[in-house]
Amino acid sequence: MKKTALMAWCLAFGLFANISIADVVTVFGPTQYVRTQSHGPADVFTDTFSATSGEGILTVYNGEADGTNRVSSAEITINGEEIFGPESFSQGVYTLEAPVALSENNLITVKLKKGKQGSYLTVEVTQGSGLPEVTLTANPGTIQVGESSTLTWSSANADTCVIEPDIGSVAVNGSMPVSPTQTTTYTITASGPEGSATDSTTVTVTTDPPPTVNISADPDTILVGSHPL
């Protein structure tokens, strides 16, 4: 097998960078931007999209893979930062790819500066789904026998959540009452494409103290036939 064919096979199955296709999500696009005229000012497009704060990958396809309908000059910015400039599109490359810094809310601007009418770019932004995160709390943290406490949990980048002991599978976000009869530590495990995360919280159970009684005699010594006060 030729080296280039082997690399293509590996890329197709997501073996590079030790990731799987399920680990990557598309947060924007694919969106096509078309040059409206062969001459004249640039065609300017703006779009907004949401993502998880962190790094993403901007991928741009210039026209067709066979070299037709390609834009000869363009500029793409995300959140005000230029990712690709005119020099990137003057090389006749079909696919451009670069890492980008993403926020929860993002603005992408595409300027098609030169190219025949009908030439176009296809733009896509992807992002790793990220490691799971999970938190678990109990309110109140201390109860008496017969009372209840509420477990509340939230997770991110998780497909499933399990709470132990004695609860099992639950929604990835939620709450529920518990009434343990003894002090109990609850542990939640959130699992997703890139791994798992855990968190724990303890519900302390107290019991009413036993009743107490005191008795005394005054005076504590008497003669036969006498009575204490």
ROROSE-689558 format. One record per residue (C-alpha): residue in three letters; x, y, z. Coordinates in steps of 0.02 Angstrom, whole numbers, plus 50000, padded with zeros to 5 digits. Example, Ala and Ser with C-alpha at 12.3 -4.5 7.8 and 13.67 -1.06 7.14 Angstrom:
% residues 2
<aa Ala | c1 50615 | c2 49775 | c3 50390>
<aa Ser | c1 50684 | c2 49947 | c3 50357>
This chain:
% residues 229
<aa Met | c1 50000 | c2 50000 | c3 50000>
<aa Lys | c1 50068 | c2 50170 | c3 49954>
<aa Lys | c1 50108 | c2 50291 | c3 50095>
<aa Thr | c1 49984 | c2 50421 | c3 50032>
<aa Ala | c1 49846 | c2 50292 | c3 50025>
<aa Leu | c1 49886 | c2 50233 | c3 50202>
<aa Met | c1 49878 | c2 50412 | c3 50267>
<aa Ala | c1 49710 | c2 50440 | c3 50183>
<aa Trp | c1 49644 | c2 50279 | c3 50260>
<aa Cys | c1 49703 | c2 50331 | c3 50433>
<aa Leu | c1 49627 | c2 50504 | c3 50417>
<aa Ala | c1 49463 | c2 50429 | c3 50361>
<aa Phe | c1 49454 | c2 50326 | c3 50520>
<aa Gly | c1 49509 | c2 50466 | c3 50636>
<aa Leu | c1 49669 | c2 50381 | c3 50692>
<aa Phe | c1 49776 | c2 50537 | c3 50683>
<aa Ala | c1 49787 | c2 50638 | c3 50845>
<aa Asn | c1 49707 | c2 50489 | c3 50933>
<aa Ile | c1 49531 | c2 50554 | c3 50908>
<aa Ser | c1 49372 | c2 50480 | c3 50837>
<aa Ile | c1 49244 | c2 50561 | c3 50727>
<aa Ala | c1 49125 | c2 50562 | c3 50876>
<aa Asp | c1 49245 | c2 50675 | c3 50970>
<aa Val | c1 49221 | c2 50820 | c3 50848>
<aa Val | c1 49065 | c2 50927 | c3 50832>
<aa Thr | c1 49024 | c2 51058 | c3 50701>
<aa Val | c1 48984 | c2 51225 | c3 50783>
<aa Phe | c1 48965 | c2 51324 | c3 50621>
<aa Gly | c1 48925 | c2 51279 | c3 50441>
<aa Pro | c1 48964 | c2 51212 | c3 50319>
<aa Thr | c1 48910 | c2 51379 | c3 50246>
<aa Gln | c1 48940 | c2 51433 | c3 50066>
<aa Tyr | c1 48985 | c2 51613 | c3 50021>
<aa Val | c1 48969 | c2 51659 | c3 49837>
<aa Arg | c1 49051 | c2 51800 | c3 49738>
<aa Thr | c1 48909 | c2 51901 | c3 49660>
<aa Gln | c1 49011 | c2 51988 | c3 49524>
<aa Ser | c1 49175 | c2 51969 | c3 49433>
<aa His | c1 49228 | c2 52150 | c3 49461>
<aa Gly | c1 49187 | c2 52281 | c3 49588>
<aa Pro | c1 49194 | c2 52290 | c3 49778>
<aa Ala | c1 49212 | c2 52140 | c3 49892>
<aa Asp | c1 49063 | c2 52037 | c3 49943>
<aa Val | c1 49057 | c2 52047 | c3 50133>
<aa Phe | c1 48962 | c2 51920 | c3 50240>
<aa Thr | c1 48944 | c2 51910 | c3 50429>
<aa Asp | c1 48872 | c2 51770 | c3 50535>
<aa Thr | c1 48864 | c2 51728 | c3 50720>
<aa Phe | c1 48876 | c2 51560 | c3 50805>
<aa Ser | c1 48891 | c2 51484 | c3 50978>
<aa Ala | c1 49029 | c2 51369 | c3 51041>
<aa Thr | c1 49118 | c2 51313 | c3 51197>
<aa Ser | c1 49255 | c2 51434 | c3 51249>
<aa Gly | c1 49420 | c2 51362 | c3 51192>
<aa Glu | c1 49507 | c2 51308 | c3 51033>
<aa Gly | c1 49418 | c2 51261 | c3 50873>
<aa Ile | c1 49468 | c2 51222 | c3 50693>
<aa Leu | c1 49421 | c2 51334 | c3 50546>
<aa Thr | c1 49413 | c2 51239 | c3 50381>
<aa Val | c1 49389 | c2 51328 | c3 50214>
<aa Tyr | c1 49357 | c2 51243 | c3 50047>
<aa Asn | c1 49396 | c2 51355 | c3 49898>
<aa Gly | c1 49278 | c2 51314 | c3 49755>
<aa Glu | c1 49284 | c2 51136 | c3 49691>
<aa Ala | c1 49418 | c2 51006 | c3 49718>
<aa Asp | c1 49454 | c2 51006 | c3 49530>
<aa Gly | c1 49505 | c2 51190 | c3 49537>
<aa Thr | c1 49346 | c2 51268 | c3 49468>
<aa Asn | c1 49247 | c2 51410 | c3 49548>
<aa Arg | c1 49392 | c2 51465 | c3 49657>
<aa Val | c1 49406 | c2 51635 | c3 49740>
<aa Ser | c1 49575 | c2 51717 | c3 49707>
<aa Ser | c1 49575 | c2 51838 | c3 49854>
<aa Ala | c1 49479 | c2 51836 | c3 50016>
<aa Glu | c1 49490 | c2 51874 | c3 50200>
<aa Ile | c1 49412 | c2 51779 | c3 50345>
<aa Thr | c1 49410 | c2 51843 | c3 50524>
<aa Ile | c1 49336 | c2 51768 | c3 50682>
<aa Asn | c1 49302 | c2 51884 | c3 50829>
<aa Gly | c1 49404 | c2 52020 | c3 50744>
<aa Glu | c1 49560 | c2 51913 | c3 50718>
<aa Glu | c1 49614 | c2 51877 | c3 50540>
<aa Ile | c1 49632 | c2 51690 | c3 50513>
<aa Phe | c1 49659 | c2 51688 | c3 50324>
<aa Gly | c1 49711 | c2 51836 | c3 50217>
<aa Pro | c1 49728 | c2 51865 | c3 50029>
<aa Glu | c1 49895 | c2 51775 | c3 50021>
<aa Ser | c1 49812 | c2 51614 | c3 50080>
<aa Phe | c1 49696 | c2 51613 | c3 49929>
<aa Ser | c1 49826 | c2 51659 | c3 49797>
<aa Gln | c1 49909 | c2 51488 | c3 49811>
<aa Gly | c1 49773 | c2 51391 | c3 49721>
<aa Val | c1 49745 | c2 51275 | c3 49871>
<aa Tyr | c1 49577 | c2 51188 | c3 49888>
<aa Thr | c1 49577 | c2 51162 | c3 50078>
<aa Leu | c1 49637 | c2 51284 | c3 50211>
<aa Glu | c1 49636 | c2 51239 | c3 50395>
<aa Ala | c1 49691 | c2 51334 | c3 50551>
<aa Pro | c1 49660 | c2 51334 | c3 50739>
<aa Val | c1 49551 | c2 51475 | c3 50807>
<aa Ala | c1 49510 | c2 51542 | c3 50980>
<aa Leu | c1 49322 | c2 51530 | c3 51012>
<aa Ser | c1 49208 | c2 51608 | c3 51140>
<aa Glu | c1 49031 | c2 51563 | c3 51190>
<aa Asn | c1 48968 | c2 51689 | c3 51061>
<aa Asn | c1 49068 | c2 51716 | c3 50901>
<aa Leu | c1 49067 | c2 51829 | c3 50749>
<aa Ile | c1 49137 | c2 51771 | c3 50581>
<aa Thr | c1 49167 | c2 51890 | c3 50436>
<aa Val | c1 49201 | c2 51829 | c3 50259>
<aa Lys | c1 49260 | c2 51951 | c3 50125>
<aa Leu | c1 49267 | c2 51888 | c3 49946>
<aa Lys | c1 49383 | c2 52015 | c3 49864>
<aa Lys | c1 49425 | c2 51939 | c3 49695>
<aa Gly | c1 49357 | c2 51798 | c3 49590>
<aa Lys | c1 49238 | c2 51765 | c3 49448>
<aa Gln | c1 49053 | c2 51784 | c3 49476>
<aa Gly | c1 48991 | c2 51621 | c3 49552>
<aa Ser | c1 49157 | c2 51576 | c3 49633>
<aa Tyr | c1 49136 | c2 51530 | c3 49815>
<aa Leu | c1 49207 | c2 51475 | c3 49982>
<aa Thr | c1 49133 | c2 51343 | c3 50096>
<aa Val | c1 49169 | c2 51378 | c3 50279>
<aa Glu | c1 49155 | c2 51263 | c3 50428>
<aa Val | c1 49208 | c2 51275 | c3 50611>
<aa Thr | c1 49228 | c2 51118 | c3 50716>
<aa Gln | c1 49274 | c2 51089 | c3 50896>
<aa Gly | c1 49318 | c2 50942 | c3 51007>
<aa Ser | c1 49176 | c2 50896 | c3 51122>
<aa Gly | c1 49294 | c2 50910 | c3 51272>
<aa Leu | c1 49315 | c2 50810 | c3 51431>
<aa Pro | c1 49159 | c2 50781 | c3 51536>
<aa Glu | c1 49129 | c2 50893 | c3 51686>
<aa Val | c1 49008 | c2 50860 | c3 51829>
<aa Thr | c1 48959 | c2 50933 | c3 51998>
<aa Leu | c1 48850 | c2 50857 | c3 52134>
<aa Thr | c1 48782 | c2 50944 | c3 52290>
<aa Ala | c1 48665 | c2 50898 | c3 52433>
<aa Asn | c1 48549 | c2 51022 | c3 52520>
<aa Pro | c1 48538 | c2 51014 | c3 52667>
<aa Gly | c1 48699 | c2 50923 | c3 52700>
<aa Thr | c1 48642 | c2 50864 | c3 52872>
<aa Ile | c1 48473 | c2 50785 | c3 52912>
<aa Gln | c1 48392 | c2 50681 | c3 53049>
<aa Val | c1 48324 | c2 50506 | c3 53021>
<aa Gly | c1 48160 | c2 50519 | c3 52925>
<aa Glu | c1 48204 | c2 50685 | c3 52842>
<aa Ser | c1 48260 | c2 50710 | c3 52662>
<aa Ser | c1 48399 | c2 50802 | c3 52570>
<aa Thr | c1 48397 | c2 50854 | c3 52386>
<aa Leu | c1 48538 | c2 50799 | c3 52272>
<aa Thr | c1 48569 | c2 50919 | c3 52127>
<aa Trp | c1 48690 | c2 50888 | c3 51985>
<aa Ser | c1 48744 | c2 50965 | c3 51820>
<aa Ser | c1 48862 | c2 50903 | c3 51686>
<aa Ala | c1 48943 | c2 50955 | c3 51522>
<aa Asn | c1 49008 | c2 50852 | c3 51376>
<aa Ala | c1 48924 | c2 50698 | c3 51449>
<aa Asp | c1 48806 | c2 50571 | c3 51372>
<aa Thr | c1 48763 | c2 50474 | c3 51530>
<aa Cys | c1 48766 | c2 50500 | c3 51719>
<aa Val | c1 48758 | c2 50369 | c3 51857>
<aa Ile | c1 48738 | c2 50404 | c3 52044>
<aa Glu | c1 48787 | c2 50276 | c3 52174>
<aa Pro | c1 48742 | c2 50200 | c3 52294>
<aa Asp | c1 48567 | c2 50134 | c3 52261>
<aa Ile | c1 48514 | c2 50262 | c3 52128>
<aa Gly | c1 48587 | c2 50213 | c3 51959>
<aa Ser | c1 48565 | c2 50301 | c3 51791>
<aa Val | c1 48498 | c2 50479 | c3 51794>
<aa Ala | c1 48478 | c2 50623 | c3 51672>
<aa Val | c1 48637 | c2 50722 | c3 51632>
<aa Asn | c1 48564 | c2 50868 | c3 51732>
<aa Gly | c1 48436 | c2 50859 | c3 51870>
<aa Ser | c1 48390 | c2 50841 | c3 52053>
<aa Met | c1 48305 | c2 50716 | c3 52167>
<aa Pro | c1 48264 | c2 50691 | c3 52352>
<aa Val | c1 48352 | c2 50558 | c3 52455>
<aa Ser | c1 48316 | c2 50496 | c3 52631>
<aa Pro | c1 48462 | c2 50392 | c3 52692>
<aa Thr | c1 48449 | c2 50311 | c3 52863>
<aa Gln | c1 48635 | c2 50332 | c3 52895>
<aa Thr | c1 48772 | c2 50450 | c3 52840>
<aa Thr | c1 48798 | c2 50417 | c3 52654>
<aa Thr | c1 48921 | c2 50480 | c3 52523>
<aa Tyr | c1 48843 | c2 50493 | c3 52349>
<aa Thr | c1 48956 | c2 50486 | c3 52196>
<aa Ile | c1 48906 | c2 50536 | c3 52019>
<aa Thr | c1 49001 | c2 50476 | c3 51865>
<aa Ala | c1 48975 | c2 50571 | c3 51702>
<aa Ser | c1 49034 | c2 50485 | c3 51542>
<aa Gly | c1 49058 | c2 50557 | c3 51367>
<aa Pro | c1 49155 | c2 50525 | c3 51205>
<aa Glu | c1 49319 | c2 50586 | c3 51279>
<aa Gly | c1 49314 | c2 50503 | c3 51451>
<aa Ser | c1 49227 | c2 50519 | c3 51618>
<aa Ala | c1 49223 | c2 50630 | c3 51772>
<aa Thr | c1 49161 | c2 50605 | c3 51950>
<aa Asp | c1 49105 | c2 50710 | c3 52098>
<aa Ser | c1 49044 | c2 50664 | c3 52272>
<aa Thr | c1 48941 | c2 50739 | c3 52412>
<aa Thr | c1 48897 | c2 50674 | c3 52586>
<aa Val | c1 48729 | c2 50678 | c3 52675>
<aa Thr | c1 48759 | c2 50667 | c3 52862>
<aa Val | c1 48619 | c2 50583 | c3 52960>
<aa Thr | c1 48599 | c2 50619 | c3 53146>
<aa Thr | c1 48482 | c2 50540 | c3 53275>
<aa Asp | c1 48389 | c2 50622 | c3 53419>
<aa Pro | c1 48491 | c2 50606 | c3 53581>
<aa Pro | c1 48418 | c2 50481 | c3 53708>
<aa Pro | c1 48310 | c2 50557 | c3 53847>
<aa Thr | c1 48396 | c2 50599 | c3 54011>
<aa Val | c1 48326 | c2 50613 | c3 54190>
<aa Asn | c1 48394 | c2 50671 | c3 54358>
<aa Ile | c1 48328 | c2 50631 | c3 54533>
<aa Ser | c1 48388 | c2 50695 | c3 54702>
<aa Ala | c1 48339 | c2 50686 | c3 54886>
<aa Asp | c1 48363 | c2 50823 | c3 55015>
<aa Pro | c1 48420 | c2 50781 | c3 55142>
<aa Asp | c1 48497 | c2 50621 | c3 55082>
<aa Thr | c1 48509 | c2 50553 | c3 55261>
<aa Ile | c1 48360 | c2 50539 | c3 55382>
<aa Leu | c1 48309 | c2 50451 | c3 55542>
<aa Val | c1 48185 | c2 50309 | c3 55539>
<aa Gly | c1 48011 | c2 50381 | c3 55535>
<aa Ser | c1 48067 | c2 50548 | c3 55464>
<aa His | c1 48023 | c2 50612 | c3 55290>
<aa Pro | c1 48132 | c2 50709 | c3 55169>
<aa Leu | c1 48070 | c2 50878 | c3 55111>
